[in-house]
Amino acid sequence: MKSMNASVLQGGYFSTADSANTMKSSIEAKGLPVIQIEMEGSQYLFVGTAGDLESAKAMGEKLTEQNIEVYAKDIVLPEKQVEGSKADADFLEKSASLYSAVAAESSSAYTTGSVNDEKLDEINTLLKDITAIKTSESMKGLQEKLGAAALNLQEYKSSSELAKLVASQQSLLSYLEAYHNL
């Protein structure tokens, strides 16, 4: 599996899982998306993801207005060997493109309040491509998370409900977490 780059909003960095869990609960209580990932022996909390670092910073500014401290940064989920079929390898490669497209449009919607129709069409095309791939059971969760992220973004476009964008971001973060844990 290739390494994966992601622009994220870090909501905390902790040396122990207990400290991270306490802060994670606090973030969840505010109705924000959050995941906890262990990297290099430390616990990280991520509360958002974007298509690029500048977009992550723009999201971070909106959260700062709500008294939520975040740090925009790029992370790399390292390359690793994963057992699977050729279809799984094809899925992983294509899913990274879909993840990037949904993260970019979800973060843009969060900062601008609108969804670009052309980008949404591209996302739907990518989603159809990856859902057509017959993956092993170990990849189904990744497929479902990306599908949920895209669906929630589509629903946000129709409803303008912030909860749909939050759900899209949570699905994207959950995808990152599952990808990291493969």
JOFENZI-V790390 format. One record per backbone hydrogen bond with DSSP energy under -1.0 kcal/mol. CO is the residue of the C=O (numbers start at 1). NH is the residue of the N-H. E is the energy in kcal/mol with one decimal. If there is no record, write none. Layout:
co:nh:e
CO:NH:E
CO:NH:E
This chain:
co:nh:e
1:80:-1.9
4:77:-3.3
6:75:-3.1
7:50:-2.6
8:73:-2.4
9:47:-2.9
10:71:-1.9
12:45:-2.6
14:43:-3.2
16:20:-1.8
17:21:-2.8
18:22:-1.9
19:23:-1.9
20:24:-2.8
21:25:-2.3
22:26:-1.6
23:27:-2.4
24:28:-2.6
25:29:-2.0
27:32:-1.5
28:31:-2.0
35:46:-2.0
37:44:-2.9
39:42:-2.0
42:39:-2.4
43:14:-3.2
44:37:-2.5
45:11:-3.1
45:12:-1.1
46:35:-1.8
48:9:-2.5
52:56:-2.1
53:57:-2.5
54:58:-2.0
55:59:-2.2
56:60:-2.6
57:61:-2.1
58:62:-1.5
59:63:-2.1
60:64:-2.5
61:65:-1.6
63:66:-1.1
63:68:-1.7
64:67:-2.0
71:10:-3.2
73:8:-3.1
75:6:-2.3
77:4:-2.3
85:89:-1.9
86:90:-2.4
87:91:-2.7
88:92:-2.8
89:93:-2.0
90:94:-2.4
91:95:-3.3
92:96:-1.3
94:98:-1.9
95:99:-3.1
96:100:-2.2
97:101:-2.2
98:102:-2.7
99:103:-2.9
100:104:-2.3
101:105:-2.2
102:106:-3.0
103:107:-2.2
104:108:-2.0
105:109:-2.6
106:110:-1.9
107:111:-1.8
108:112:-2.8
109:113:-2.4
116:120:-2.4
117:121:-2.2
118:122:-2.1
119:123:-2.5
120:124:-2.5
121:125:-2.1
122:126:-2.5
123:127:-2.7
124:128:-2.2
125:129:-2.0
126:130:-2.2
127:131:-2.4
128:132:-1.2
133:135:-1.4
136:139:-1.7
139:143:-2.2
140:144:-2.7
141:145:-2.3
142:146:-2.2
143:147:-2.4
144:148:-2.6
145:149:-2.2
146:150:-2.3
147:151:-2.6
148:152:-2.7
149:153:-1.7
150:154:-2.3
151:155:-2.7
152:156:-2.1
153:157:-1.9
154:158:-1.5
155:159:-2.3
156:160:-3.5
161:164:-1.6
162:166:-2.4
163:167:-2.2
164:168:-2.1
165:169:-2.7
166:170:-2.6
167:171:-2.3
168:172:-2.2
169:173:-2.8
170:174:-2.6
171:175:-2.0
172:176:-2.2
173:177:-2.5
174:178:-2.6
175:179:-2.9
176:180:-2.6
177:181:-1.7
